[in-house]
Amino acid sequence: MLIPEAFRMAIAGRTADAAGYLGGDDWLARVPSLVEEHLDRWELTLDGPPWHGENAVVFPVLHEAQTAVLKVTWPHPEARHEHLALRLWDGRGAVRLIAAHPSASTLLLERLDGDRPLTELPILEACEVVGELMQQLDRPPVPQLDTVADKAIRWQDQLREPSVLVPRRLTHQANDELKALVASAPPARLVHEDLHDMNVLAPLAQRRGDWLAIDPKPVAGEWAYAVAPIVWNRSEVTAAAFSVRNHVRMRAEVVADVAGLDEDRVRRWTFVRLVLNAVWAAVHTPRSDDFRTRMILLAKAFSD
């Protein structure tokens, strides 16, 4: 079973999770048998070479003479409820789930057009699409989902840990903002916390609309929390902007306007998430300045 070499290199060496998830090397060794098992389970036929994202490898297949994809994901906490969100959305604004084997982190999904990602649109048009998808995907949450409020407890501990690599002014402000945002949060909704232009594809069938979200990382929270990824993506466009501050804040404002979100809460949540990214990078990639420096730059753009 051929696994793309770039994907193999990205997964190899990942450590096993404390919750019992397999490490990267052990999981990679299981992928061929997982694929074969699910080809049999769902009576599928391979239909071309696989492609991959950061955490999953996707095999084009035929299912009952229809095109589909078999998605096999490296097990990690953020992906464990993907199938629940896709069932709730039922193809409205998101890729349609055909079948799921959650304990194996394996899904059978409708096939979308991998050659037409939302990144093909100019960034502000992409922001409009993201705002529209937020409206389509908006649902009450289910009890199984992680909540932003629970995650915030861990984040507050991270923000209190001093680091010479992230300005203390930013971590102090982010901690204060985080506490205030959680305390004043509206009723929770089902939120795709990684909704950005690389996680949106065009459908193959015209009747399915123009764009569909993929790869949900579902949480129970507010949509203002989910704007940040479209802000930190497309670093090359940000770098070319005459004013980085105006450019990235405009991205957030466009999403907020189209989705009907509170612009102040969008700005504050985006600031918090950018600082959290910088803190994560300071711990996990201390010798690599690029990502951390970019997150600090963007955070300053949202810091009033």
C-alpha positions in Angstrom: 0.0 0.0 0.0 1.6 3.2 -1.2 1.7 6.0 1.4 2.8 9.4 0.1 6.4 9.9 1.2 5.8 13.5 2.3 3.0 12.3 4.6 5.1 9.5 6.0 7.9 11.9 6.9 5.4 14.3 8.5 3.9 11.6 10.7 7.0 9.5 11.5 8.4 10.2 15.0 5.3 11.7 16.5 5.0 10.7 20.1 2.1 8.6 21.5 -0.6 10.6 23.1 -1.2 10.4 26.9 -4.8 9.4 26.2 -3.6 6.2 24.4 -3.4 7.3 20.8 -0.7 5.6 18.7 2.6 7.2 18.0 3.4 8.1 14.4 5.6 5.1 13.5 3.2 2.6 15.0 0.2 4.1 13.3 2.0 4.3 9.9 2.7 0.6 10.2 -1.0 0.0 10.6 -2.2 2.1 7.7 -2.0 -0.6 4.9 -4.1 -3.0 7.0 -6.6 -0.2 7.9 -7.1 0.6 4.3 -7.6 -3.1 3.3 -10.0 -3.6 6.1 -12.2 -0.7 5.1 -12.0 -1.5 1.4 -13.6 -4.8 2.4 -15.9 -3.4 5.0 -17.5 -0.9 2.7 -17.0 -2.8 -0.6 -14.8 -0.1 -2.1 -12.4 -0.1 -5.1 -9.3 2.1 -5.2 -9.6 4.7 -7.9 -6.3 6.5 -8.1 -3.3 7.6 -6.1 -3.8 9.0 -2.6 -3.3 12.5 -1.4 -2.8 13.9 2.1 -3.1 16.7 4.5 -1.3 17.3 7.7 -2.9 14.5 9.7 -4.7 12.3 7.2 -4.2 10.3 4.0 -7.1 10.2 1.6 -7.6 7.4 -1.0 -10.0 8.0 -3.9 -12.4 5.1 -4.2 -15.5 3.9 -6.0 -18.5 3.1 -3.8 -21.5 1.5 -5.4 -20.2 2.8 -8.7 -20.0 6.4 -7.3 -16.9 8.4 -6.6 -15.9 8.8 -2.9 -12.8 9.0 -0.7 -11.5 6.9 2.1 -10.0 9.1 4.8 -7.6 7.5 7.3 -6.5 9.9 10.0 -3.6 9.8 12.5 -5.6 9.5 15.8 -5.4 12.7 17.8 -7.9 14.4 20.2 -9.0 17.2 17.9 -10.2 14.8 15.2 -12.0 12.2 17.4 -15.4 13.9 16.9 -15.2 14.7 13.2 -17.8 12.1 12.3 -20.3 13.6 14.8 -20.0 17.1 13.2 -20.3 15.7 9.7 -23.4 13.7 10.7 -25.0 16.8 12.2 -24.2 18.9 9.1 -25.5 16.1 6.8 -23.8 17.6 3.7 -25.1 21.2 4.3 -22.1 23.4 4.0 -19.7 20.5 4.5 -18.5 17.4 2.8 -21.1 14.6 3.1 -20.3 11.6 5.4 -21.2 8.3 3.9 -20.0 6.0 6.6 -17.7 6.1 9.7 -15.6 3.8 11.8 -14.7 6.2 14.6 -12.6 3.8 16.6 -10.3 3.3 13.6 -10.3 7.1 12.7 -11.5 6.1 9.3 -14.3 7.8 7.3 -15.9 7.3 3.9 -16.8 10.7 2.4 -18.1 12.2 -0.8 -15.4 13.1 -3.2 -14.8 16.8 -3.7 -12.6 18.6 -6.3 -9.2 18.6 -4.8 -7.9 20.8 -7.6 -10.2 23.6 -6.6 -9.5 24.8 -3.1 -10.8 28.1 -1.8 -7.2 29.3 -1.8 -7.8 30.0 -5.5 -9.9 33.0 -4.7 -8.5 36.4 -3.6 -8.2 36.4 0.1 -11.1 38.8 0.9 -13.4 36.8 -1.4 -12.3 33.7 0.5 -13.2 35.5 3.8 -16.7 36.1 2.5 -17.1 32.4 1.7 -15.8 31.5 5.2 -18.4 33.8 6.7 -21.2 32.3 4.6 -20.1 28.7 5.6 -20.2 29.7 9.2 -23.9 30.6 8.8 -24.6 27.3 7.0 -22.7 25.2 9.6 -24.2 26.9 12.6 -26.0 24.2 14.8 -26.5 23.5 18.5 -23.6 21.3 19.8 -23.8 17.7 21.0 -22.7 16.8 24.6 -19.7 14.8 23.4 -17.8 17.8 22.0 -14.9 19.5 23.8 -15.9 23.0 24.9 -13.9 26.1 24.4 -14.4 26.9 28.1 -12.8 23.6 29.2 -9.9 24.2 26.8 -9.4 27.7 28.1 -8.5 26.2 31.5 -5.4 24.6 29.9 -4.7 27.7 27.9 -4.6 29.9 31.0 -1.9 27.7 32.5 0.1 28.0 29.2 -0.3 31.8 29.2 0.9 32.1 32.8 4.2 30.2 32.0 6.8 32.8 31.3 8.8 32.6 28.1 11.5 34.9 26.9 10.4 34.1 23.3 7.0 35.7 23.6 6.5 39.3 25.0 4.9 39.2 28.5 2.7 42.1 27.6 1.0 39.9 25.0 0.6 36.8 27.2 -0.8 38.9 30.1 -3.3 40.7 27.9 -4.3 37.4 26.2 -4.8 35.8 29.6 -7.0 38.6 30.8 -9.0 38.6 27.5 -9.4 34.8 27.6 -10.9 34.9 31.1 -13.3 37.8 30.1 -14.4 36.1 26.9 -15.2 32.8 28.6 -17.1 34.6 31.4 -19.2 36.5 28.9 -19.7 33.8 26.3 -23.0 33.4 24.6 -24.7 29.9 24.5 -22.4 27.4 22.8 -22.8 26.3 19.2 -21.2 23.6 17.1 -18.1 25.3 15.7 -15.5 24.2 13.1 -12.4 25.6 14.9 -10.1 25.1 11.9 -12.3 26.7 9.1 -10.0 28.4 6.7 -9.4 28.5 2.9 -7.3 25.4 2.8 -10.1 23.4 4.4 -12.7 24.4 1.9 -13.1 22.7 -1.5 -15.4 22.9 -4.5 -17.9 20.0 -4.9 -17.8 17.9 -8.0 -21.6 18.1 -8.5 -23.0 21.6 -9.2 -26.1 20.9 -7.2 -24.0 20.8 -4.1 -23.3 24.5 -4.3 -20.0 26.4 -4.7 -17.9 25.5 -1.6 -17.9 22.9 1.1 -15.9 22.7 4.4 -13.7 19.7 5.1 -11.6 18.4 8.0 -13.7 19.7 10.9 -12.2 20.1 14.3 -15.5 20.5 16.1 -15.9 22.2 19.5 -18.7 23.7 21.5 -18.2 27.4 21.6 -18.9 30.6 19.7 -18.2 31.4 16.0 -16.2 34.5 16.9 -13.6 32.1 18.2 -13.2 30.4 14.8 -12.2 33.4 12.7 -8.5 33.3 13.5 -7.4 30.6 11.1 -8.4 32.6 8.0 -6.4 35.5 9.5 -3.1 33.6 10.0 -3.2 31.7 6.6 -1.7 33.0 3.4 1.4 34.5 4.9 2.7 35.5 1.5 -0.4 37.8 1.0 0.0 39.3 4.4 3.7 40.0 3.8 2.9 41.8 0.6 0.3 44.1 2.2 1.1 47.8 2.5 -0.2 47.7 6.1 -0.2 44.3 7.8 -2.4 45.6 10.6 -5.1 47.0 8.3 -5.0 43.9 6.0 -5.4 41.2 8.6 -8.0 43.1 10.6 -10.0 43.6 7.4 -10.0 39.8 6.9 -11.5 39.4 10.3 -14.0 42.2 9.7 -15.2 40.7 6.4 -15.8 37.3 8.0 -17.6 38.9 11.0 -19.8 41.1 8.7 -20.9 38.2 6.5 -21.4 35.7 9.4 -23.2 38.3 11.5 -20.6 38.1 14.4 -19.7 40.6 17.0 -16.6 42.3 15.6 -15.2 43.1 19.1 -15.4 39.5 20.2 -13.9 38.4 16.9 -11.0 40.7 17.3 -10.4 39.6 20.9 -10.6 35.9 20.2 -8.4 36.3 17.2 -5.8 38.0 19.4 -5.9 35.3 22.0 -5.5 32.5 19.5 -2.6 34.2 17.8 -0.8 34.6 21.2 -1.6 30.9 22.0 0.0 29.9 18.7 3.1 31.9 19.6 3.3 30.3 23.0 2.9 26.8 21.5 5.7 27.6 19.0 8.0 28.8 21.8 7.7 25.4 23.5 7.6 23.0 20.6 9.7 24.7 18.0 12.0 27.1 20.0 14.8 27.0 17.3 12.5 28.0 14.5 11.6 31.7 14.6 9.5 32.1 11.5 6.1 30.8 12.7 6.4 32.3 16.2 7.5 35.7 14.9 4.7 35.8 12.5 2.1 35.0 15.2 3.5 37.7 17.4 3.4 40.2 14.5 -0.3 39.3 13.9 -1.2 39.4 17.5 0.2 42.9 17.8 -2.1 43.9 14.9 -5.1 42.8 17.0 -3.8 44.2 20.3 -5.5 47.6 21.2 
